[in-house]
């Protein structure tokens, strides 16, 4: 079977029609960059991206290319379940079955977003209160009868009557 010139050009990767290329150039660099950003946004939400990121693999790495989608999904689930097991150990819980692991929620995930932000605000307020108290202690002037330049006598005796 004899191949035509257009089939040879398509196989070699040079099969773009000149008007297609001109149209892309007319779009402008900012719109092309926006398309690239949108494509990247979609890509970072995929298991393939997670897998490549986890193992630091390029899109053309043979180890990545040899993996099937099922193998990648199984690896993702193994990581998720392992993370849950570690979280359960930290909280003192024991995950005996797969169902226990799938339904386990660490304490920090049990609160709603509103509760979480309320808790963060409370912790920030407590930190501010502690800092203000420390600052107030530093700003306190010594009483007139206190002499800070004199050293306090130190006794190394266990019994105060021996001093």
Secondary structure, DSSP 8 states (H G I E B T S, - for coil): ----HHHHHHHTT----HHHHHHHHHH-HHHHHHHHHHHHHHHTTSHHHHHHHHHT--TT-HHHHT--HHHHHHHHHHHHHHHHHHHHHHHT----SHHHHHH---HHHHS-HHHHHHHHHHHHHHHHHHHHHHHHHHH----TT--TTS-------SSGGG-
